Amino acid sequence: MIHAYDKSYLSAAQKNLARMLDYLVNDLHYPLETAWQRFVTSELSARFEQGDCSVLVGLSGVELARAVLEQSGEVVPMQKPSYAYDRSPEYWTGWALAYYQWLTSLRFAEIEQAVSITEVRLLYTPYHEMDVRQFADKMNELYRAAKPKTNLKALRALAGLSQSELAGQADVPVRTIQQYEQRQKDINKAQAETLLRLARTHVQKPGCQSREWE
């Protein structure tokens, strides 16, 4: 499985996204949806997704929150953060979403389109008491229900390729293409060589940009 960035940065990234969301909501009193939208539409979100160390670990969660507000053109308050003994549901929401984004390499905006931040927050009970991998399984279930058509199928159609044409150009069995598109196989668990062949086939089509197939 190809992750968004090196796992060595994951723990810090989770804590920073968690603290950012907690600070915006519980210290600065932004609505959860507004706080998340500010982040998702910022340039910092894209850098976070791509594993930019200056964002993942170069900023604290509070600094990240203030940078997001600054990019949004808002006055940046210097409100000191509070540190509750128990982690808030918003903290967990950011922490869990950072894990899921790392695991899947999906953009935060893509995740939001399928599963809103409000829906993720509602998963706090019971998932905050479970292993984060169980949360990821639930997110996959919700994501696939919201987006039944895989990215592989959508991008193949955009490129004007049939399943057999894609299979021939990528040197991947057509049955494998069918299984990925029907979610009988998880493309995120495909061998790196297979993913590379599919990606190279896709980027050769004019007017398209390479991206994740799942």
N, C-alpha and C positions, 0 to 999 in steps of 0.2 A: 504494500500500500504506500502511495506517495503522500507524504504529509506536507503541510504548508511551509514548515521550516524545521530546523534541527530541534530535536526533542530537548536538548540541553537548555533551551530558552523557554520551554513550555511553562514551567512552574512560575517563573517570574512574570511571564506574559499573562497568565491566569490571574495572578494577584493584582497586577496593574490594571487590567480591564475591570476586575471586580471592584477595586478601590475607586476607580474613575466613576463607575456607575453609582456606587454607594455615596460618594461625595456629592455628585450632581443632584441626586434625588433626596438624600437625607440631610445634607448640610446646606445645600443651596436651594433646595425645595423646587427643583424642576420636576414636572410630571415625568414618569418613567419613559413614556413614549417620546416626549420631546427631547429628553436627554439622549436617548438612543439614536433618534433621528439626527441630532447634531453630530454625533460621532460617525454614523454610517455614511453621511454625505460629506464628511471632511476628508481632506487629503491624508490625514493621519490614519484613517481607517484602511486605506489602500496600502499604506506603508506597513501597518501592523500585519495585514494579511500576507504580505510578501516577505515577512520576516526581517524587516529593517530593525537592526539591533538598537539604533538610536531611539526607536519608539518602544520596542518590546522591553528593553531593560535600561535604556538611557534616561528614561523619565520615570518618576514615581507616578502612582495612580492619580494623585492630586494634581501633579504637574501636567499629566496627560489631559485631565478634565479641563484645566485652565487653558491649555493649548487649543482644545476643541472649541471652547467658547470664543477664544481670540480669533480663530479661523472663521467662526460664524459671524464675526463682526459685533459681538456683544461685549458689554463692559465686563471685565474680568474681576469679580469680587475677591478680596483677600481673606475671606472667611476662613478661619482656622478649622481644620477637619476635626471631627469628634471621633473617638475610638471606642465603640461599644464593645462590651465583653463578648456578646454573642454576635456573630456575623448576620447581617440583615438579609432578607430575601433578595434584595437588589444586588448585594455583594455576591451571593451565590449565583444569581442570574448571569452576571458578568463573568464570573469564574467558570461556570459551566459552558457558556457560549464560546469563551476563548478556547476551551478544550475541543469543542465540537468543530470550530473553524479550523483548528490545527489538524484535527483528525481527517477531515473531509477535503480540505483545501478550497471549500466553497467561499465565495465572497460573503461578507456580512449582509450585504444588500440582498443577495440571493436567498440567504437563510430567512431574512425578514419577510421577503415576498411570500415564502411558503409557510413559515411559522413566525407569527408576530412576537415581538418582545413581551407583549401582554400574555400571550399563550405560554411562552417560556417561563415567565414569572409564576404562572399558575401551577407549573410543574414542581415548584419548590417543595410542596408537600405531595407525595412522600419522597421525591427523588434526592433531596438534600441529605437524606440519611442513607442513601444507597451509594454503591460504587459509581463513579462518574460514567463508566462504560455502559451502565444500565440506562442512564440518562441519554447517552448517545444513541443507544438502540431505539429508545422512544422517539428521539428526534428524527432518526432515519424513517421510522414508521410514519410520522406526521409529514415529513418532507415528501415522501413518496406518494402519500395520499393526496397531497396538494399539487404535486407535479408528476402525474403518472407517466408522462412522456420523458424518457431519459434524455440527457444532453447529447448522448451519442446519436440517438435517432433524430433529434432536432437539427443537429449540426450536419449530419449526413444528408438530410433533406435539403438544408440550406446550400450545401455544396453541390447538390444535384446528382448525388450518387445513389445507386441502388445498393442493396445489401451485398449483392454479388460483386459489384464494381468496387466497393470499398474493401471487401475481402480480398479481391484480386490485387488491388493496388498496395494494400498493406501486408499482403502475404499472411493473412489470418483466415482460418477456416470460416466459411460463411455461417456454419452452425454456431460458432462462437459469437459472431456478430449478433445473430438472432437471440442467443441466450443472454447477452449483455442488454440488448434492447428490451427484452421481456423480463428483465431482472431475475432470470433463473440463475444467473451468475452475477457476482458482485464485481463490477469492473475495477473498483478501488483495490481489489485483491489480485488484480492481474499482474503478470510479470512486467517489470519495467520495460523489457524489450518490446512486448506487445503494445504497451501504451505509447512507446516511442514511434513504433510503426504507424499506429493510428494517427498520432499527432502530426507526423511528417506528411501523411497523406492529406490530412485536413489543411495544413498550412500551405500546401502547394496550390490550393484552389484560390483564384483571384478574389480579392475583396473580402476575405475572411481572416479572422485572427485566431491564433491557436488558443485553446483553453481546455478546461477539464471536460472529459466526456460524460462523467456521471451526473 
